Amino acid sequence: MKPKSAKESEVIMTHLVLPQDANPAGNLHGGVILRHIDTTAGVVAKRHTRGNVVTVSIDRMAFKLPAYMGELLTFKASLNHVGRSSMEIGVRVEAENLRTGEVRHTNSAYLTFVALDDNGKPMPVPPLLLDTPTAQRRHREAELRREMRQRERAIEEGKAQPA
């Protein structure tokens, strides 16, 4: 399989926060953000694999600042790491106040997706081409997160002891 760069699958999507997305105080519901983060990351995974993908995990979800009704959310997503059939995708969310033009970094998340064949079984995906310093840095950081997820899973399954 020919390696592909993160640039080939990166995505920027937007969403205008409407009344149905917010609580009575006008704050955006966290679940709405999660839905859009998952969709945006899924598009990146699908563009990279050109096949079916499923979300395996969402981790490192950080709610840094609130977003409000009437603001424009921008979801920027990029592939950070590729395994045999899995991919880590990072998503950055920014809220723009359309009256003032102020842009705030409101959320960040890392998601893991797995590519599936027509029988619903994991299938190999194209390797990630680490062609820029940013791609190399993101890959190194994703490797550390992957190791941490594996340690946490081993602890949960009773195969390792907490440090």
Contacts in CASP RR format, 6 or more apart in sequence:
PFRMAT RR
TARGET T0000
AUTHOR 0000-0000-0000
METHOD contacts of the structure
MODEL  1
MKPKSAKESEVIMTHLVLPQDANPAGNLHGGVILRHIDTTAGVVAKRHTR
GNVVTVSIDRMAFKLPAYMGELLTFKASLNHVGRSSMEIGVRVEAENLRT
GEVRHTNSAYLTFVALDDNGKPMPVPPLLLDTPTAQRRHREAELRREMRQ
RERAIEEGKAQPA
1 124 0 8 1.000
1 125 0 8 1.000
1 126 0 8 1.000
1 127 0 8 1.000
2 126 0 8 1.000
3 126 0 8 1.000
3 127 0 8 1.000
3 128 0 8 1.000
3 129 0 8 1.000
4 48 0 8 1.000
4 126 0 8 1.000
4 127 0 8 1.000
4 128 0 8 1.000
4 129 0 8 1.000
5 128 0 8 1.000
5 129 0 8 1.000
5 131 0 8 1.000
5 132 0 8 1.000
5 135 0 8 1.000
6 78 0 8 1.000
6 79 0 8 1.000
6 80 0 8 1.000
6 128 0 8 1.000
6 129 0 8 1.000
6 135 0 8 1.000
6 138 0 8 1.000
7 131 0 8 1.000
7 132 0 8 1.000
8 47 0 8 1.000
8 48 0 8 1.000
9 44 0 8 1.000
9 45 0 8 1.000
9 47 0 8 1.000
9 48 0 8 1.000
9 78 0 8 1.000
9 79 0 8 1.000
10 44 0 8 1.000
10 76 0 8 1.000
10 77 0 8 1.000
10 78 0 8 1.000
10 79 0 8 1.000
11 40 0 8 1.000
11 43 0 8 1.000
11 44 0 8 1.000
11 47 0 8 1.000
11 75 0 8 1.000
11 76 0 8 1.000
11 77 0 8 1.000
11 78 0 8 1.000
12 74 0 8 1.000
12 75 0 8 1.000
12 76 0 8 1.000
12 77 0 8 1.000
13 36 0 8 1.000
13 39 0 8 1.000
13 40 0 8 1.000
13 43 0 8 1.000
13 74 0 8 1.000
13 75 0 8 1.000
13 77 0 8 1.000
14 72 0 8 1.000
14 73 0 8 1.000
14 74 0 8 1.000
14 75 0 8 1.000
15 21 0 8 1.000
15 36 0 8 1.000
15 72 0 8 1.000
15 73 0 8 1.000
15 75 0 8 1.000
16 70 0 8 1.000
16 71 0 8 1.000
16 72 0 8 1.000
16 73 0 8 1.000
17 28 0 8 1.000
17 32 0 8 1.000
17 67 0 8 1.000
17 68 0 8 1.000
17 69 0 8 1.000
17 70 0 8 1.000
17 71 0 8 1.000
17 72 0 8 1.000
17 73 0 8 1.000
17 95 0 8 1.000
18 69 0 8 1.000
18 70 0 8 1.000
19 69 0 8 1.000
21 28 0 8 1.000
21 29 0 8 1.000
21 32 0 8 1.000
21 69 0 8 1.000
22 28 0 8 1.000
22 29 0 8 1.000
22 68 0 8 1.000
22 69 0 8 1.000
23 29 0 8 1.000
26 68 0 8 1.000
26 69 0 8 1.000
27 66 0 8 1.000
27 67 0 8 1.000
27 68 0 8 1.000
27 69 0 8 1.000
28 66 0 8 1.000
28 67 0 8 1.000
28 68 0 8 1.000
28 69 0 8 1.000
28 71 0 8 1.000
28 73 0 8 1.000
28 95 0 8 1.000
30 63 0 8 1.000
33 63 0 8 1.000
33 67 0 8 1.000
33 73 0 8 1.000
33 93 0 8 1.000
33 106 0 8 1.000
33 107 0 8 1.000
34 58 0 8 1.000
34 61 0 8 1.000
34 109 0 8 1.000
36 73 0 8 1.000
36 75 0 8 1.000
36 93 0 8 1.000
37 58 0 8 1.000
37 61 0 8 1.000
37 75 0 8 1.000
37 77 0 8 1.000
37 91 0 8 1.000
37 93 0 8 1.000
37 107 0 8 1.000
37 109 0 8 1.000
37 111 0 8 1.000
38 55 0 8 1.000
38 58 0 8 1.000
38 111 0 8 1.000
40 75 0 8 1.000
40 77 0 8 1.000
40 91 0 8 1.000
41 55 0 8 1.000
41 77 0 8 1.000
41 89 0 8 1.000
41 90 0 8 1.000
41 91 0 8 1.000
41 109 0 8 1.000
41 111 0 8 1.000
41 113 0 8 1.000
42 53 0 8 1.000
42 55 0 8 1.000
42 77 0 8 1.000
42 89 0 8 1.000
42 111 0 8 1.000
42 113 0 8 1.000
43 77 0 8 1.000
44 77 0 8 1.000
44 78 0 8 1.000
44 79 0 8 1.000
44 87 0 8 1.000
44 89 0 8 1.000
45 53 0 8 1.000
45 79 0 8 1.000
45 87 0 8 1.000
45 89 0 8 1.000
45 113 0 8 1.000
45 115 0 8 1.000
46 52 0 8 1.000
46 53 0 8 1.000
48 79 0 8 1.000
48 82 0 8 1.000
48 87 0 8 1.000
48 125 0 8 1.000
48 126 0 8 1.000
49 87 0 8 1.000
49 115 0 8 1.000
49 125 0 8 1.000
49 126 0 8 1.000
51 115 0 8 1.000
51 116 0 8 1.000
52 115 0 8 1.000
52 116 0 8 1.000
52 117 0 8 1.000
52 118 0 8 1.000
52 120 0 8 1.000
53 87 0 8 1.000
53 113 0 8 1.000
53 114 0 8 1.000
53 115 0 8 1.000
53 116 0 8 1.000
54 113 0 8 1.000
54 114 0 8 1.000
54 116 0 8 1.000
55 111 0 8 1.000
55 112 0 8 1.000
55 113 0 8 1.000
56 86 0 8 1.000
56 112 0 8 1.000
56 113 0 8 1.000
56 114 0 8 1.000
57 111 0 8 1.000
57 112 0 8 1.000
57 149 0 8 1.000
58 109 0 8 1.000
58 110 0 8 1.000
58 111 0 8 1.000
59 109 0 8 1.000
59 110 0 8 1.000
59 111 0 8 1.000
59 112 0 8 1.000
59 145 0 8 1.000
59 149 0 8 1.000
60 108 0 8 1.000
60 109 0 8 1.000
60 110 0 8 1.000
60 145 0 8 1.000
61 107 0 8 1.000
61 108 0 8 1.000
61 109 0 8 1.000
62 107 0 8 1.000
62 108 0 8 1.000
62 109 0 8 1.000
63 106 0 8 1.000
63 107 0 8 1.000
64 105 0 8 1.000
64 106 0 8 1.000
64 107 0 8 1.000
64 108 0 8 1.000
65 95 0 8 1.000
65 104 0 8 1.000
65 105 0 8 1.000
65 106 0 8 1.000
66 106 0 8 1.000
67 73 0 8 1.000
67 93 0 8 1.000
67 95 0 8 1.000
67 104 0 8 1.000
67 106 0 8 1.000
68 95 0 8 1.000
68 97 0 8 1.000
70 98 0 8 1.000
71 95 0 8 1.000
71 96 0 8 1.000
71 97 0 8 1.000
71 98 0 8 1.000
72 95 0 8 1.000
72 96 0 8 1.000
72 98 0 8 1.000
73 93 0 8 1.000
73 94 0 8 1.000
73 95 0 8 1.000
73 96 0 8 1.000
73 106 0 8 1.000
74 93 0 8 1.000
74 94 0 8 1.000
74 95 0 8 1.000
74 96 0 8 1.000
75 91 0 8 1.000
75 92 0 8 1.000
75 93 0 8 1.000
76 91 0 8 1.000
76 92 0 8 1.000
76 93 0 8 1.000
76 94 0 8 1.000
77 89 0 8 1.000
77 90 0 8 1.000
77 91 0 8 1.000
77 92 0 8 1.000
78 89 0 8 1.000
78 90 0 8 1.000
78 138 0 8 1.000
79 87 0 8 1.000
79 88 0 8 1.000
79 89 0 8 1.000
79 90 0 8 1.000
79 128 0 8 1.000
80 88 0 8 1.000
80 89 0 8 1.000
80 90 0 8 1.000
80 110 0 8 1.000
80 138 0 8 1.000
80 139 0 8 1.000
80 141 0 8 1.000
80 142 0 8 1.000
81 87 0 8 1.000
81 88 0 8 1.000
81 128 0 8 1.000
81 138 0 8 1.000
81 139 0 8 1.000
81 142 0 8 1.000
81 143 0 8 1.000
81 146 0 8 1.000
82 88 0 8 1.000
82 125 0 8 1.000
82 126 0 8 1.000
82 127 0 8 1.000
82 128 0 8 1.000
83 125 0 8 1.000
83 127 0 8 1.000
84 122 0 8 1.000
84 124 0 8 1.000
84 125 0 8 1.000
85 114 0 8 1.000
85 115 0 8 1.000
85 122 0 8 1.000
85 123 0 8 1.000
85 124 0 8 1.000
85 125 0 8 1.000
86 112 0 8 1.000
86 113 0 8 1.000
86 114 0 8 1.000
86 115 0 8 1.000
86 122 0 8 1.000
86 125 0 8 1.000
87 112 0 8 1.000
87 113 0 8 1.000
87 114 0 8 1.000
87 115 0 8 1.000
87 125 0 8 1.000
88 110 0 8 1.000
88 111 0 8 1.000
88 112 0 8 1.000
88 142 0 8 1.000
88 145 0 8 1.000
88 146 0 8 1.000
89 110 0 8 1.000
89 111 0 8 1.000
89 112 0 8 1.000
89 113 0 8 1.000
90 108 0 8 1.000
90 109 0 8 1.000
90 110 0 8 1.000
90 111 0 8 1.000
91 107 0 8 1.000
91 108 0 8 1.000
91 109 0 8 1.000
91 110 0 8 1.000
91 111 0 8 1.000
92 105 0 8 1.000
92 107 0 8 1.000
92 108 0 8 1.000
93 105 0 8 1.000
93 106 0 8 1.000
93 107 0 8 1.000
93 108 0 8 1.000
93 109 0 8 1.000
94 103 0 8 1.000
94 104 0 8 1.000
94 105 0 8 1.000
94 106 0 8 1.000
95 103 0 8 1.000
95 104 0 8 1.000
95 106 0 8 1.000
96 102 0 8 1.000
96 103 0 8 1.000
96 104 0 8 1.000
97 103 0 8 1.000
110 142 0 8 1.000
110 145 0 8 1.000
112 149 0 8 1.000
114 122 0 8 1.000
115 122 0 8 1.000
115 123 0 8 1.000
115 124 0 8 1.000
115 125 0 8 1.000
116 122 0 8 1.000
116 123 0 8 1.000
117 123 0 8 1.000
128 135 0 8 1.000
128 139 0 8 1.000
129 135 0 8 1.000
130 136 0 8 1.000
130 139 0 8 1.000
151 160 0 8 1.000
154 160 0 8 1.000
155 161 0 8 1.000
155 162 0 8 1.000
END
